[in-house]
């Protein structure tokens, strides 16, 4: 794995405010809500296996991170309170989420509107089974 791009200087899990704070050596510090991390998890369960296969995540407003562990020197793997634990968040992806946070929230809200659901709607069994054959 290449170490190109900003590298982390600190990572703090803030349980009360439900944000992951990540500082980078380029001077940027991002406060990423757990909900944003969960709905944009890089896992195949959320992203699908190709363009257009993304699974819209709902009911994640109250999700917390119950554990987080390093993956080599390039990423972290959080375990969320809803049991989701298959997303590996590279430093580059965390930096991208942080720098595009407003755009990502707007896109999420647009996808919710298009689907006719609220962000607090429970996940349907069908929506959550994108990778049930794995």
C-alpha positions in Angstrom: 0.0 0.0 0.0 1.3 3.4 -0.9 1.7 6.0 1.9 0.9 8.8 -0.6 -1.4 11.6 0.6 -1.9 13.0 4.1 -1.0 10.8 7.0 -2.9 10.9 10.3 -1.4 12.7 13.3 -4.2 11.8 15.7 -7.5 9.9 15.9 -10.0 10.4 18.7 -13.3 8.7 19.2 -15.7 11.1 20.9 -18.6 8.9 22.2 -20.8 11.6 23.7 -20.9 13.8 20.5 -20.6 10.6 18.3 -17.8 11.9 16.1 -14.4 10.5 15.0 -11.8 13.3 15.0 -8.9 12.7 12.7 -6.0 15.1 12.3 -3.7 14.9 9.3 -0.1 16.1 8.7 -1.4 18.6 6.0 -2.9 20.6 8.9 -6.5 19.4 8.3 -8.6 18.1 11.2 -12.0 16.6 10.5 -14.8 15.7 12.9 -16.7 12.9 11.2 -20.1 12.0 12.6 -20.4 8.2 13.2 -23.6 8.3 11.1 -21.7 9.7 8.1 -19.0 7.0 8.5 -21.6 4.3 8.8 -23.7 5.4 5.8 -20.5 5.8 3.6 -18.7 2.7 4.8 -16.4 1.5 2.1 -17.6 -2.1 2.6 -19.3 -4.1 -0.2 -22.3 -4.4 2.1 -22.9 -0.7 1.7 -21.1 0.2 -1.6 -22.1 -2.9 -3.5 -19.8 -4.5 -6.0 -20.0 -1.8 -8.7 -21.5 1.5 -9.6 -25.2 1.7 -9.0 -25.2 -1.1 -6.5 -25.0 1.1 -3.4 -27.3 0.1 -0.6 -29.0 3.2 0.9 -28.4 3.1 4.7 -31.1 4.4 7.0 -31.7 4.3 10.8 -28.1 5.1 11.6 -28.5 8.5 13.4 -27.8 6.9 16.8 -25.1 4.5 15.7 -21.9 4.5 17.8 -18.4 3.1 17.3 -17.9 0.3 19.9 -14.4 -0.6 18.8 -11.8 0.6 16.3 -8.5 -1.0 15.3 -5.6 -0.2 13.0 -5.2 -2.0 9.7 -1.5 -2.0 8.9 -0.3 1.6 8.6 -2.9 2.7 6.1 -6.4 2.3 7.6 -8.7 1.7 10.6 -11.5 -0.7 11.0 -14.4 0.5 13.2 -17.0 -1.8 14.7 -20.4 0.0 14.8 -23.1 -0.6 17.4 -25.4 -2.0 14.8 -22.9 -4.9 14.2 -21.4 -3.5 11.0 -17.7 -4.3 11.0 -16.6 -4.9 7.4 -15.6 -1.4 6.4 -11.9 -0.6 6.2 -11.4 3.1 6.2 -8.0 4.1 4.6 -6.5 7.4 5.7 -7.1 8.7 2.2 -10.8 7.8 2.4 -11.2 9.4 5.8 -9.5 12.6 4.5 -11.8 12.5 1.4 -14.9 12.1 3.6 -13.8 15.0 5.8 -13.1 17.3 2.9 -16.3 16.4 1.2 -18.5 16.2 4.3 -21.1 18.8 3.2 -21.4 17.4 -0.3 -21.7 13.8 1.1 -24.5 14.9 3.4 -26.3 16.6 0.6 -26.0 13.6 -1.7 -27.3 11.3 1.1 -30.3 13.6 1.7 -31.0 13.6 -2.0 -30.9 9.8 -2.2 -33.3 9.6 0.8 -35.7 12.0 -0.9 -35.5 10.0 -4.2 -36.2 6.8 -2.3 -39.1 8.4 -0.4 -37.6 7.4 3.0 -36.5 9.3 6.1 -33.0 8.9 7.5 -34.4 7.4 10.6 -36.4 4.7 8.8 -35.5 1.2 9.8 -33.4 -0.7 7.2 -35.6 -3.2 5.3 -34.5 -6.8 5.3 -34.1 -6.6 1.5 -32.0 -3.5 1.6 -29.6 -5.0 4.1 -29.0 -8.2 2.2 -26.8 -7.0 -0.6 -24.1 -9.5 0.3 -26.1 -12.2 1.9 -24.6 -14.8 -0.6 -21.1 -14.1 0.7 
